[in-house]
Amino acid sequence: MPFNSLKYLLFLPCVYLAFYFTTQRARWLLLLAVSFIFYASLKVPYLLVVLTLVAVTNYSFGIF
């Protein structure tokens, strides 16, 4: 989903509205899920890279 596509033009306002109507405690989960959807829309290997980086980062910070 390139930034100059119609999909992105529709995706961004939907995310903004969902963010606005979501409670404060659940906003981080919404943004995490939406970012995974965005990366998955590019190519699935990109999503795998992001998930791997998130897992490694969380594990590393969990140790320290």
ZAMARGU-4260 file (C-alpha; in steps of 0.2 Angstrom, whole numbers, plus 5000, padded with zeros to 4 digits):
<rodrens>
0) 5000/5000/5000 | 5010/5015/4994 | 5007/5032/5002 | 5000/5039/4986 | 4987/5026/4983
5) 4968/5026/4985 | 4969/5012/4998 | 4980/5022/5009 | 4969/5037/5007 | 4955/5027/5014
10) 4965/5018/5027 | 4972/5033/5036 | 4955/5041/5040 | 4948/5024/5046 | 4963/5022/5057
15) 4961/5040/5064 | 4943/5037/5068 | 4946/5021/5076 | 4960/5029/5086 | 4949/5043/5091
20) 4934/5032/5097 | 4945/5019/5106 | 4949/5021/5125 | 4965/5027/5131 | 4971/5010/5137
25) 4967/5001/5121 | 4975/5014/5109 | 4992/5006/5109 | 4985/4989/5104 | 4975/4997/5090
30) 4990/5005/5083 | 5001/4989/5085 | 4987/4979/5075 | 4985/4993/5062 | 5004/4994/5059
35) 5005/4975/5057 | 4991/4976/5044 | 5000/4990/5035 | 5016/4980/5034 | 5006/4965/5029
40) 4998/4974/5014 | 5015/4978/5007 | 5022/4961/5007 | 5021/4946/5019 | 5040/4945/5021
45) 5040/4963/5028 | 5027/4958/5041 | 5038/4943/5046 | 5053/4955/5048 | 5043/4967/5059
50) 5036/4953/5070 | 5054/4946/5072 | 5061/4963/5077 | 5047/4966/5089 | 5050/4949/5097
55) 5069/4951/5098 | 5067/4969/5105 | 5054/4963/5118 | 5065/4949/5123 | 5080/4959/5125
60) 5072/4973/5135 | 5064/4959/5146 | 5081/4952/5150 | 5088/4969/5156
</rodrens>
